[in-house]
Amino acid sequence: MLPADSVNFPPDCESVVRALWDHLDGETDPETTRSIDEHLASCEGCRSHADFERDVVERISALRREHSNPDRLKSEVLAALQDAGLGG
């Protein structure tokens, strides 16, 4: 999946994609949260993007719980990104 900055989204999709990290972290206000949730329920493209970002957050969290060594964690995260087709 390409970074949000390299894809041309419709205006309503662009605002949702740009707010996804805050949304996934529970840092959006209730009105914004409701608006994003409604958009995700009706937009397959944004929902797929949100699912991908949620998966990245969950994988990093899982790796962080497994490893107390920051260098090893970095290596594991880079390997996971490469497995997802996002690494070089």
Backbone as CSV, one residue per row, in Angstrom:
resi,resn,N_x,N_y,N_z,CA_x,CA_y,CA_z,C_x,C_y,C_z
1,MET,0.848,-1.165,0.000,0.000,0.000,0.000,0.893,1.227,0.000
2,LEU,0.518,2.247,-0.724,1.291,3.473,-0.841,0.982,4.423,0.299
3,PRO,1.939,5.256,0.698,1.653,6.268,1.719,0.541,7.196,1.255
4,ALA,-0.231,7.718,2.195,-1.358,8.589,1.861,-0.923,9.787,1.037
5,ASP,0.294,10.281,1.249,0.763,11.456,0.521,1.008,11.177,-0.957
6,SER,1.133,9.909,-1.355,1.444,9.603,-2.749,0.227,9.125,-3.522
7,VAL,-0.951,9.187,-2.918,-2.182,8.732,-3.555,-3.151,9.896,-3.613
8,ASN,-3.877,10.027,-4.707,-4.898,11.067,-4.816,-6.237,10.510,-4.362
9,PHE,-6.666,10.902,-3.163,-7.946,10.486,-2.614,-8.980,11.572,-2.882
10,PRO,-10.260,11.192,-3.006,-11.309,12.219,-3.026,-11.205,13.034,-1.732
11,PRO,-11.656,14.291,-1.735,-11.481,15.150,-0.553,-11.969,14.534,0.752
12,ASP,-13.136,13.893,0.753,-13.609,13.308,2.013,-12.732,12.139,2.432
13,CYS,-12.236,11.365,1.490,-11.341,10.253,1.802,-9.995,10.770,2.293
14,GLU,-9.507,11.833,1.676,-8.206,12.378,2.079,-8.218,12.798,3.540
15,SER,-9.272,13.457,3.975,-9.321,13.904,5.370,-9.400,12.711,6.317
16,VAL,-10.099,11.658,5.917,-10.192,10.451,6.747,-8.829,9.773,6.840
17,VAL,-8.157,9.594,5.708,-6.858,8.921,5.700,-5.841,9.708,6.527
18,ARG,-5.876,11.019,6.422,-4.917,11.837,7.188,-5.184,11.761,8.694
19,ALA,-6.405,11.465,9.088,-6.747,11.399,10.515,-6.686,9.987,11.086
20,LEU,-6.359,8.991,10.256,-6.441,7.600,10.708,-5.541,7.279,11.896
21,TRP,-4.293,7.740,11.892,-3.402,7.401,13.010,-3.977,7.921,14.317
22,ASP,-4.429,9.174,14.329,-5.029,9.718,15.552,-6.288,8.934,15.916
23,HIS,-7.087,8.587,14.919,-8.310,7.818,15.151,-7.986,6.460,15.768
24,LEU,-7.020,5.765,15.193,-6.649,4.444,15.702,-6.057,4.514,17.101
25,ASP,-5.429,5.646,17.424,-4.870,5.839,18.766,-5.913,6.346,19.757
26,GLY,-7.155,6.545,19.290,-8.209,7.035,20.167,-8.035,8.490,20.548
27,GLU,-7.377,9.254,19.684,-7.080,10.647,19.993,-7.962,11.642,19.244
28,THR,-9.015,11.171,18.590,-9.927,12.096,17.919,-11.111,12.386,18.833
29,ASP,-11.674,13.579,18.667,-12.825,13.950,19.482,-14.028,13.098,19.058
30,PRO,-15.063,13.035,19.891,-16.205,12.165,19.596,-16.863,12.423,18.241
31,GLU,-16.989,13.684,17.851,-17.619,14.008,16.568,-16.757,13.509,15.397
32,THR,-15.456,13.722,15.484,-14.547,13.259,14.432,-14.533,11.733,14.389
33,THR,-14.517,11.099,15.548,-14.539,9.638,15.615,-15.789,9.097,14.927
34,ARG,-16.944,9.677,15.242,-18.198,9.241,14.633,-18.165,9.434,13.119
35,SER,-17.663,10.572,12.675,-17.597,10.874,11.255,-16.677,9.889,10.522
36,ILE,-15.522,9.613,11.107,-14.594,8.658,10.482,-15.203,7.268,10.459
37,ASP,-15.802,6.837,11.569,-16.426,5.508,11.614,-17.525,5.370,10.556
38,GLU,-18.334,6.413,10.388,-19.388,6.382,9.363,-18.774,6.291,7.967
39,HIS,-17.718,7.037,7.728,-17.057,7.003,6.425,-16.467,5.617,6.164
40,LEU,-15.791,5.059,7.170,-15.185,3.736,7.000,-16.234,2.656,6.733
41,ALA,-17.418,2.828,7.312,-18.488,1.851,7.104,-18.982,1.848,5.661
42,SER,-18.817,2.966,4.957,-19.357,3.048,3.598,-18.292,3.114,2.503
43,CYS,-17.016,3.213,2.864,-15.964,3.373,1.865,-14.962,2.223,1.964
44,GLU,-15.024,1.320,1.025,-14.152,0.142,1.034,-12.676,0.531,0.962
45,GLY,-12.331,1.519,0.148,-10.935,1.924,0.015,-10.348,2.430,1.318
46,CYS,-11.070,3.299,1.983,-10.586,3.830,3.259,-10.605,2.759,4.344
47,ARG,-11.607,1.907,4.312,-11.688,0.821,5.286,-10.485,-0.106,5.133
48,SER,-10.118,-0.408,3.899,-8.957,-1.249,3.634,-7.680,-0.563,4.131
49,HIS,-7.574,0.728,3.895,-6.416,1.498,4.357,-6.357,1.484,5.887
50,ALA,-7.494,1.664,6.533,-7.556,1.652,7.998,-7.191,0.273,8.539
51,ASP,-7.674,-0.773,7.886,-7.335,-2.133,8.316,-5.830,-2.362,8.238
52,PHE,-5.204,-1.876,7.164,-3.763,-2.006,7.005,-3.034,-1.268,8.127
53,GLU,-3.420,-0.028,8.383,-2.756,0.755,9.424,-2.967,0.138,10.795
54,ARG,-4.174,-0.384,11.047,-4.467,-1.043,12.323,-3.568,-2.268,12.485
55,ASP,-3.374,-3.020,11.409,-2.525,-4.199,11.439,-1.076,-3.818,11.753
56,VAL,-0.588,-2.733,11.164,0.773,-2.269,11.440,0.922,-1.936,12.924
57,VAL,-0.036,-1.193,13.470,0.010,-0.808,14.882,-0.009,-2.058,15.770
58,GLU,-0.872,-3.015,15.443,-0.970,-4.235,16.249,0.308,-5.065,16.166
59,ARG,0.901,-5.154,14.987,2.149,-5.915,14.844,3.283,-5.272,15.623
60,ILE,3.392,-3.958,15.549,4.451,-3.268,16.294,4.230,-3.439,17.792
61,SER,2.995,-3.338,18.241,2.702,-3.518,19.664,3.066,-4.927,20.122
62,ALA,2.730,-5.916,19.311,3.054,-7.298,19.656,4.566,-7.501,19.713
63,LEU,5.278,-6.962,18.745,6.733,-7.090,18.740,7.350,-6.386,19.950
64,ARG,6.787,-5.272,20.306,7.306,-4.513,21.447,7.144,-5.299,22.746
65,ARG,6.028,-6.013,22.887,5.813,-6.824,24.083,6.785,-8.001,24.128
66,GLU,7.183,-8.495,22.964,8.057,-9.663,22.894,9.527,-9.322,23.106
67,HIS,9.921,-8.085,22.832,11.336,-7.743,22.828,11.632,-6.528,23.700
68,SER,12.613,-6.675,24.556,13.051,-5.526,25.338,14.299,-4.890,24.718
69,ASN,14.864,-5.542,23.705,16.061,-5.046,23.033,15.641,-4.167,21.850
70,PRO,15.879,-2.854,21.918,15.436,-1.949,20.846,16.019,-2.281,19.471
71,ASP,17.264,-2.715,19.425,17.868,-3.050,18.129,17.192,-4.262,17.501
72,ARG,16.891,-5.241,18.319,16.201,-6.427,17.795,14.780,-6.070,17.366
73,LEU,14.115,-5.226,18.151,12.769,-4.780,17.787,12.795,-4.072,16.442
74,LYS,13.756,-3.184,16.254,13.870,-2.475,14.978,14.028,-3.461,13.831
75,SER,14.870,-4.453,14.023,15.094,-5.472,13.007,13.805,-6.242,12.700
76,GLU,13.064,-6.592,13.741,11.797,-7.321,13.569,10.758,-6.469,12.838
77,VAL,10.679,-5.187,13.196,9.715,-4.294,12.544,10.074,-4.141,11.065
78,LEU,11.343,-3.927,10.774,11.767,-3.792,9.374,11.484,-5.074,8.599
79,ALA,11.686,-6.225,9.210,11.390,-7.503,8.548,9.894,-7.643,8.280
80,ALA,9.072,-7.220,9.256,7.615,-7.300,9.076,7.168,-6.373,7.942
81,LEU,7.752,-5.181,7.875,7.415,-4.265,6.783,7.852,-4.831,5.431
82,GLN,9.011,-5.440,5.403,9.489,-6.038,4.166,8.578,-7.200,3.752
83,ASP,8.144,-8.010,4.717,7.214,-9.107,4.415,5.898,-8.590,3.861
84,ALA,5.504,-7.397,4.295,4.263,-6.785,3.811,4.454,-6.082,2.482
85,GLY,5.685,-6.154,1.941,5.953,-5.532,0.639,6.268,-4.055,0.728
86,LEU,6.637,-3.579,1.917,6.880,-2.158,2.104,8.346,-1.838,2.330
87,GLY,9.180,-2.832,2.351,10.601,-2.602,2.578,11.384,-2.762,1.299
88,GLY,12.614,-2.280,1.307,13.453,-2.331,0.132,14.378,-3.452,0.073
